[in-house]
Amino acid sequence: MRLPNAEHESHAWRICDIAPDFRLEDVWALPAQGGADDFTKLLEVMASLDPANGASRATRVLFRIRLCLGGWFGWDDDAADLPVPGKTETTLSVRLPEDLRNTARNLELSSTSFTPLYRTDTEWAAELSNRTVHAVLHLAWIDQGAGRYRGPMGGYVNPRGPFGAGYMALIAPFRHRIVYPALMRQIEQAWNVRMAQRPPAEL
């Protein structure tokens, strides 16, 4: 389920201080709920996913189209060397305060181009740079009371000029109606399997 941006922005996330020049594009309520210590399980589930090769045929087609277009137009060529739009640094990692540096080394989203930035007990963020946008994937773990937590996923973007802004507007319907709903189904299935494997002491 897609959430109002204001709900996510009502929390004092560390990413807001690190990327104040990025806008929150989307927020989704992940089909993942658990206890305070289950954030690690959520991160492990996210790392295990391969959205481009999931069960949704439409999503697989869209990813292949994007891959082809990126190859034809060079959208992903040497993108890691591009500066953050409007800035001089090429990565948000240089903005990290000392306490967040080297905190996300043990979790890689191997099936995507996102590079981990940092991790806390309730936050994890990774960045992606190409010739359309510089983007951040943000995962969180929100206390719901009574020892229950839930996980939202936010996407922050800084488009590369009018072309990047137009690209984001063009793909928005596909993200909202096809890609993210399929991803939520993947997450739900993987989460349920992961939680079913918990030792009896954790239940």
Residue pairs with C-beta under 8 A, 6 or more apart in sequence:
1 28
1 29
1 184
2 26
2 27
2 28
2 29
2 176
2 180
3 27
3 28
3 29
3 152
4 27
5 24
5 26
5 27
7 27
7 152
8 24
8 27
8 140
8 152
8 154
9 16
9 24
11 140
11 142
13 123
13 138
13 140
14 100
14 118
14 120
14 123
14 125
15 123
15 125
15 136
15 138
15 154
15 156
18 92
18 95
18 96
18 100
18 117
18 118
18 125
19 92
19 95
19 136
19 156
19 158
21 84
21 85
21 86
21 87
21 158
22 134
22 135
22 136
22 156
22 157
22 158
23 156
23 157
23 158
24 154
24 155
24 156
25 135
25 155
25 156
25 157
25 168
26 154
26 155
26 175
26 176
26 180
27 152
27 153
27 154
27 155
28 152
28 153
28 154
28 180
28 184
29 150
29 151
29 152
30 42
30 139
30 150
30 151
30 152
30 153
30 184
30 187
30 191
31 184
31 187
31 188
31 191
32 38
32 42
32 45
32 150
32 151
32 187
32 188
32 191
33 144
33 148
33 149
33 150
33 151
34 41
34 42
34 148
34 149
34 195
35 147
35 148
35 149
35 202
36 141
36 143
36 147
36 149
38 141
38 149
38 195
39 121
39 122
39 124
39 141
39 149
39 151
41 191
41 194
41 195
42 139
42 141
42 151
42 191
43 107
43 119
43 124
43 139
44 107
44 194
45 187
45 190
45 191
45 194
46 109
46 139
46 187
47 107
47 108
47 109
47 110
48 190
49 109
49 111
49 183
49 186
49 187
49 190
50 111
51 59
51 63
51 111
51 112
51 179
51 182
51 183
51 186
52 59
52 60
52 63
52 64
52 67
52 111
53 60
53 63
53 111
54 60
54 182
54 183
54 186
55 182
55 185
55 186
56 178
56 182
56 185
58 178
58 182
59 178
59 179
59 182
59 183
62 174
62 178
62 179
69 75
70 76
70 130
73 131
74 131
75 130
75 131
75 132
76 113
76 130
76 131
77 131
79 129
79 130
79 131
80 90
80 91
80 129
81 90
82 90
82 129
82 130
82 131
82 134
82 160
83 89
83 90
84 90
84 91
84 92
84 129
84 134
84 158
85 133
85 134
85 158
85 159
85 160
85 161
85 164
86 158
89 95
90 129
91 115
91 127
91 129
92 117
92 127
92 134
92 136
93 101
93 117
93 127
96 117
96 118
100 117
100 118
100 120
101 118
103 118
103 119
103 120
104 116
104 117
104 118
104 119
104 124
104 125
104 126
105 116
107 116
107 119
107 124
108 116
109 116
109 126
109 137
112 128
113 128
113 130
114 126
114 127
114 128
114 137
115 126
115 127
115 128
116 124
116 125
116 126
117 125
117 126
117 127
117 136
118 124
118 125
119 125
121 141
122 140
122 141
122 142
123 138
123 139
123 140
123 141
124 138
124 139
124 140
125 136
125 137
125 138
125 139
126 136
126 137
127 134
127 135
127 136
127 137
128 134
128 135
128 136
128 137
129 135
131 160
132 159
132 160
132 163
132 164
132 167
132 168
133 157
133 158
133 159
133 160
133 164
133 167
133 168
134 157
134 158
134 160
135 155
135 156
135 157
135 158
136 155
136 156
136 157
137 153
137 154
137 155
138 153
138 154
138 155
138 156
139 151
139 152
139 153
139 154
140 151
140 152
140 153
140 154
141 149
141 150
141 151
142 149
142 150
142 151
142 152
143 149
144 150
157 168
159 165
159 167
159 168
